[in-house]
């Protein structure tokens, strides 16, 4: 079975055990750039440097590294996936789509690439195509909380609030302690005036350990 592309987050150092300050990230970027200068043809070091560019929101610099990596290894799945992401952030939707589609020829059916393509099409106002893709993903991965949550987000953007509430509910069933899913459902409940259900979710988050002051905006919206 093809390993999840999210594994690359760990391999490339994109996820850390604790939050880093901007200065610490810039120091890490500087160190990665220095290391790369001694080994300019190392794809691994290019990806390492690009990962720090990504975390710092330096999309163009990250893209440059992915371009160089792919010129040396055209089928590098990590470089393709993250270049698609940075192309999207740079509003280069056509190029992002090409990268996702190329990736899917290399790893057919890959969850992350399919999800990325669906979200890209939603962002690019290709709503029918995006919804068809996310529906297929939900059907193919019925145990995936992320797939349901992504569809809920699409439905929310299109003001399909009841459907979005349903999908966030399905996501929560599969990942009951995910704060983001509940916060999104709370917001939807409040949009529809379903205050008691919103309160139940808010109180659940507080019991779970989320600081009540951080939820004050939502609690204030409970007031008639």
N, C-alpha and C positions, 0 to 999 in steps of 0.2 A: 504494500500500500504506500502511495506517495505521501511523504511526511508533509504536514501542514506548513505552508509558507510562513506562518507565524513563528515557527521554530527559528526562522532566520532573525527574528527580533532578538533572540538570546545570543545566537551565534555571532551576530554583527555588533552586539553590544548596544542595541537600541533600547533595551529595557534595562533598568537598573534597580537594585534592591532599595535604594533610597533616593529621594529627590536631590538633584544637584543644582547648585546655583549657576547663574549664567556665566560667572567668572570661571567656575570649575569646568563647565562645558567648553568654554573658549580655551582654557588651558589644555584640555584633552584634545580639542581640535588642533591646536598648535603642535602638540606632540605627535598627533597622527600625520599631520602635514610634513613635519620634519622627518619622520620615519619613512614616509612615502618618497621624499626627495632622495633618499639613499637607495630606494628600490622602485624606480619610476614605472616599471612594468608589472608590478604586483597588483593583481586584480583584488586580492583580499584586502590589501592596504587602501586601495581606492574605495572599496565598499566601506571600510572602517572610517575613513575620512568623511565620506558622504553621509554616514550615519550621524556624525556630529553636526554636519551642515543641516541635516534634516531636523534634528532636535532644536537647533537654533533658528529654524525657519529660513535658512539661507537656500531657498529653492533653486536658484540659478546655479550656485556653486555645486549643489548636490547633483543637479542634472548634468553638469559638465563632467563630474566624476563618473556618473553612470554611463554617459556617452563614451568615455574613454574605456571603461570596463567592457562595454558591449562591443566596442571595436576590436577588442582582443578576444572576447568570449561571447559571440553573438547569441548563444543559447543559455546564458547565465540567468537562471530564473529569478534570483534575488534582485539582480540589477534591473531586469525587465519590470518586475513588480513595483519596485520603488521608483523607477523612472516614470512609470505610468502615474503613480501617485503625485510626483512633483510636477509632471506635465499638467495634471489636473489643477494643482494649486496655482500654476502659472497661466491657467485658462487656455492651455493648449489642448483642447478637448480631442481634436482629431488625432493628435499624436499619442495622447493617453489611450485612446480607443485602440489604435494600432498596436500599442504595447500589450494591452490586455488580451487582444485577439491573438497576437503572436504567442503569448504565454499559454493561452488555452490550446494552441496547436501542439505545444510541447508537453503540457500536462492536462490533457482533456478532462473536463469535469472538475477542475480544481475549484474548491469552494471559495477561497479568497479572491481569485481572479474573476469568477462569476459575480461575486458580490460587488467587487470594485467596478465591474462593467455596468451592472445594474444601477448602482448609485451614480456613476458618471452619466448614464443616459437620463436619469432623473434630473440631474443638475443641468444637463444640456437640453432640457425641455422635450426630450423624447419619451413622453410619459407612457404611451402605450407599450413601447418596447421595454422600458424599464419595469413596468408592472408585470409584463409577461415573464421577464427574466426572474424577478424576485418571487413570483408565484411558483415557477419551476423549481427554484432553489428551496423554497419552503416545502414543497412536495417531495423533493429529493432528500432533504435533510430535516425530517419532521422533529427530530430531537434537538435541533439547534435553536437555542434562545436568541442568538445573534441574528439569524435569518428572520425570525418573527419580529424582532425589534427593528430591524432595518425596514421591513415592510410597513411596520407601524409608523416609522418616521416618514416614509414616502406618503402614506395615507394622510398623516397630519398636515404635511405641506400642501396637500390637495384638498384640505378641509373635510376629509372623510373621517370625522372625529370618532364616530361609533366604531367603525372598523379598526381605527388606530387603537382605541381602548381595548378592543378584543385582542389584537395582536400583541400589545404590550402585556396584557394579562397572560397570554400563552408564553411569552418570553419569561415572565416572572415565575410561572409554574416550573420552568426548567432551570431558572437561576434566581431563586427566591431572595437572595441577599444582594442582588445588583441594585445599587442606589440609583443609577441613571434611569433604569427602566421604570422604577417607581416614581421618580421625579417627573418623568415625561407623562406617566399616567395621571399623576396628581394634577398637572397642568391641564390635561385634557378634561378631567372631571370638573375642574373649576371653570373652564370655558363653557361647559355644558350646564353649569349650575348644580352639579351633583356634589354638594358640599360634604355630606356625611361620608361618602365613599372616599373623598379626598382626605378628610380628617383621619379615617382609618389608616390610610396609607402613610400619612404624616406621622401619626402616633407609632406606627410600626417602625418607621425609620428612627424615631427617637429611642424606642426600646432597643433597636439594633445598635445604637451607639452614635448615631449622627447627632452632632450638637444642635439643640433646638434653635439657638440664635441663627444658625445658618439656614434655617427653614422659615425664618420669620416672615419673609415676603409671602410665602404660601399661606401661613397661618393668618396673616392679615387679610388675605383674599377670602378667607372663610367667612368673614364678617358680612352680614347682609348689606 
